[in-house]
Amino acid sequence: MSKKQKLELTWIGKENRAKLEPRILLEEPERSYHAAQRVTDSDIYDNLLIQGDNLLALKALESDYAGKVKCIYIDPPYNTGSAFEHYDDGIEHSLWLSLIRERLEVLKRLLADDGSIWINLDDNEAHYCKVLCDEIFGRTNFVANVIWEKADSPRMDAQFFSTRHDHILVFAKDSKTFRVNKLDGNADGPADHYDKVDENGRPYYLKPYGQWEEKMLGLIGPRCIMS
């Protein structure tokens, strides 16, 4: 009898699973704060700030919040080898994958059907995490790899390339029900620098190439940015 095969990321110790018992959260009254009264009926009183091991905290949230969380943003250790006061950012790669896997699985259970998770990492582990998330959330639920520029100047001490960006991996619980709340860029009219209009009535502007682009590509001319 043949076994069903699937595409997956493997590593040493992947089969080892942490055994977690149900957990409860205990409030510290002296650190709690509640407004004296509600100002509007939509005021939210159930914000939580949890101190402790994040896996145990997530496990404690399951009983009340499973399937209810609309958006999750996490900024896990990048595993760069740096030493920080409160956590180790240089653990063995296989161990890092095991640790993040256990947490991602709980986080998936917390997400609502139309919810999404946003995972902030750099080049050290982002691509492995993408494949791991494909396995946990499903490859069809991958939304985007958002690239954000974390510095506005090159690193002159870089050994090879000067990287100035990080990754934010975005996965939906279910891409069929997930929706992005888009901003209406034309609510107050286009920005002043959108000073041209194409044949379909859409405003746009011309942005010159930078000096680096001109030198590398040998191009001198405008590029079109659409609204």
C-alpha positions as CSV (number, residue, x, y, z in Angstrom):
1,M,0.0,0.0,0.0
2,S,1.5,3.3,-1.1
3,K,1.7,6.2,1.3
4,K,0.4,9.6,0.3
5,Q,3.2,12.0,-0.2
6,K,3.1,15.8,0.3
7,L,5.6,18.6,-0.3
8,E,7.0,19.7,3.0
9,L,10.0,21.2,4.8
10,T,11.9,18.7,6.9
11,W,14.5,19.3,9.6
12,I,16.1,17.4,12.5
13,G,13.6,17.0,15.3
14,K,10.5,18.0,13.3
15,E,8.7,14.9,14.7
16,N,9.3,16.0,18.3
17,R,6.2,17.8,19.6
18,A,5.8,19.8,22.7
19,K,3.0,18.5,25.0
20,L,0.9,21.4,26.2
21,E,-1.8,21.2,28.8
22,P,-4.7,23.7,28.9
23,R,-3.6,27.0,30.6
24,I,-5.5,29.8,32.2
25,L,-4.5,33.5,32.5
26,L,-4.4,35.1,35.9
27,E,-5.1,38.8,36.2
28,E,-2.9,41.0,38.4
29,P,-5.4,43.5,39.8
30,E,-2.7,46.0,40.8
31,R,-1.5,46.3,37.2
32,S,-5.0,46.3,35.6
33,Y,-6.6,49.5,34.4
34,H,-10.2,50.1,33.3
35,A,-11.7,53.4,32.4
36,A,-14.2,54.7,35.0
37,Q,-17.0,54.7,32.5
38,R,-17.8,53.9,28.9
39,V,-17.9,56.9,26.6
40,T,-19.5,55.2,23.7
41,D,-21.2,51.8,23.3
42,S,-18.4,50.6,21.1
43,D,-15.7,51.1,23.7
44,I,-13.5,48.0,24.1
45,Y,-12.8,46.7,27.6
46,D,-11.1,43.4,26.9
47,N,-7.6,44.5,25.8
48,L,-4.9,42.2,27.3
49,L,-1.2,42.6,28.0
50,I,0.3,39.2,28.8
51,Q,3.7,38.6,30.4
52,G,5.2,35.2,30.1
53,D,6.2,32.4,27.7
54,N,4.5,33.2,24.5
55,L,3.6,29.6,23.6
56,L,1.9,29.1,27.0
57,A,0.2,32.4,26.6
58,L,-1.1,31.5,23.2
59,K,-2.4,28.2,24.6
60,A,-4.2,30.0,27.3
61,L,-5.9,32.3,24.7
62,E,-7.3,29.3,22.8
63,S,-10.3,28.6,25.1
64,D,-11.8,32.1,24.7
65,Y,-10.4,33.3,21.4
66,A,-10.1,30.3,19.0
67,G,-11.6,31.3,15.6
68,K,-12.2,34.9,16.7
69,V,-9.0,36.8,16.0
70,K,-9.2,39.0,12.8
71,C,-5.5,40.0,12.5
72,I,-2.3,38.7,14.0
73,Y,1.1,40.5,13.7
74,I,4.2,38.7,15.1
75,D,7.8,39.8,15.2
76,P,9.7,36.6,16.1
77,P,13.4,36.4,16.7
78,Y,15.2,36.8,13.4
79,N,17.8,34.2,14.4
80,T,20.7,36.4,13.3
81,G,23.1,35.3,16.0
82,S,22.7,38.5,18.0
83,A,22.6,38.4,21.8
84,F,19.8,40.2,23.5
85,E,19.0,40.6,27.2
86,H,15.7,38.8,27.3
87,Y,16.0,36.2,24.5
88,D,18.5,34.2,22.4
89,D,18.5,35.3,18.8
90,G,21.1,32.7,17.7
91,I,19.6,29.3,18.2
92,E,20.3,26.3,15.9
93,H,18.2,26.5,12.7
94,S,16.3,23.2,13.2
95,L,15.3,24.3,16.8
96,W,14.2,27.7,15.5
97,L,11.9,25.9,13.0
98,S,10.4,23.7,15.7
99,L,9.8,26.6,18.0
100,I,8.1,28.8,15.3
101,R,6.1,25.8,14.0
102,E,4.5,25.2,17.4
103,R,3.4,28.8,17.7
104,L,2.2,29.2,14.2
105,E,-0.1,26.2,14.6
106,V,-1.7,27.7,17.7
107,L,-2.0,31.1,16.0
108,K,-3.8,29.5,13.0
109,R,-6.4,28.1,15.4
110,L,-6.9,31.6,16.9
111,L,-7.6,33.1,13.5
112,A,-11.1,33.8,12.3
113,D,-12.1,32.4,9.0
114,D,-11.6,35.8,7.4
115,G,-8.5,36.6,9.5
116,S,-4.8,37.0,8.5
117,I,-1.4,36.7,10.0
118,W,1.6,39.0,9.3
119,I,5.0,37.7,10.1
120,N,8.0,40.0,10.2
121,L,11.4,38.5,9.5
122,D,14.6,39.2,7.6
123,D,16.6,37.1,5.0
124,N,18.0,34.7,7.7
125,E,14.7,32.7,8.1
126,A,12.0,34.4,6.0
127,H,12.2,32.0,3.1
128,Y,12.2,28.9,5.3
129,C,9.3,30.4,7.2
130,K,7.4,30.9,4.0
131,V,7.7,27.2,3.1
132,L,6.7,26.2,6.7
133,C,3.6,28.5,6.4
134,D,2.7,27.0,3.1
135,E,2.5,23.7,5.0
136,I,0.6,25.0,8.0
137,F,-1.8,27.5,6.4
138,G,-1.9,26.1,2.8
139,R,0.0,27.5,-0.1
140,T,-3.3,28.8,-1.6
141,N,-3.7,31.1,1.4
142,F,-0.4,33.0,0.8
143,V,-1.4,36.6,0.3
144,A,1.9,38.5,-0.2
145,N,5.5,39.0,0.8
146,V,5.5,42.7,1.8
147,I,8.9,44.3,1.5
148,W,9.5,47.3,3.7
149,E,12.6,49.5,3.7
150,K,14.0,49.6,7.2
151,A,16.8,52.0,6.4
152,D,17.2,54.9,4.0
153,S,21.0,54.6,3.4
154,P,23.3,51.8,2.3
155,R,25.5,49.9,4.8
156,M,29.1,50.7,3.9
157,D,30.4,47.7,5.9
158,A,28.3,45.1,4.1
159,Q,30.4,42.1,2.9
160,F,28.3,41.5,-0.3
161,F,25.1,43.4,-0.9
162,S,23.8,46.2,1.4
163,T,20.3,45.0,2.3
164,R,17.9,47.7,3.6
165,H,14.7,45.7,3.7
166,D,12.8,43.2,5.8
167,H,10.0,40.8,4.9
168,I,6.4,40.6,6.2
169,L,4.8,37.3,5.2
170,V,1.1,37.6,4.9
171,F,-1.1,34.5,5.1
172,A,-4.9,34.3,5.2
173,K,-6.8,31.7,7.3
174,D,-8.9,31.3,4.1
175,S,-8.1,33.3,1.1
176,K,-11.6,32.9,-0.2
177,T,-13.1,34.9,2.7
178,F,-10.1,37.2,3.4
179,R,-10.5,40.8,2.3
180,V,-8.2,43.8,2.4
181,N,-9.7,47.1,3.6
182,K,-8.4,49.3,0.9
183,L,-8.0,53.0,1.3
184,D,-9.8,55.2,-1.2
185,G,-7.0,57.2,-2.6
186,N,-9.4,59.4,-4.5
187,A,-11.7,60.2,-1.5
188,D,-10.3,63.8,-1.3
189,G,-9.0,63.8,-4.9
190,P,-5.6,62.7,-6.1
191,A,-2.5,64.2,-4.6
192,D,-1.2,67.4,-6.2
193,H,1.7,65.7,-7.9
194,Y,-0.6,63.4,-9.9
195,D,-0.7,66.1,-12.6
196,K,-1.5,63.9,-15.6
197,V,-4.4,61.9,-16.8
198,D,-4.4,58.8,-19.0
199,E,-6.9,57.9,-21.8
200,N,-9.1,56.1,-19.2
201,G,-9.3,59.1,-16.9
202,R,-6.9,57.8,-14.3
203,P,-4.5,60.3,-12.8
204,Y,-0.8,59.6,-12.8
205,Y,2.6,61.3,-12.5
206,L,6.1,60.8,-13.9
207,K,8.9,59.9,-11.6
208,P,12.5,60.3,-12.8
209,Y,15.0,57.5,-12.3
210,G,17.5,57.8,-9.5
211,Q,21.2,58.1,-10.2
212,W,21.8,54.5,-9.2
213,E,19.2,53.3,-11.7
214,E,20.6,55.4,-14.4
215,K,24.1,54.1,-13.9
216,M,23.1,50.4,-13.6
217,L,20.5,50.3,-16.3
218,G,21.8,53.0,-18.6
219,L,18.4,54.5,-18.7
220,I,17.6,58.2,-18.5
221,G,13.9,58.9,-18.7
222,P,10.6,58.9,-16.8
223,R,8.7,56.0,-15.3
224,C,4.9,56.1,-14.9
225,I,3.3,55.8,-11.4
226,M,-0.5,55.2,-11.6
227,S,-3.0,56.2,-9.0
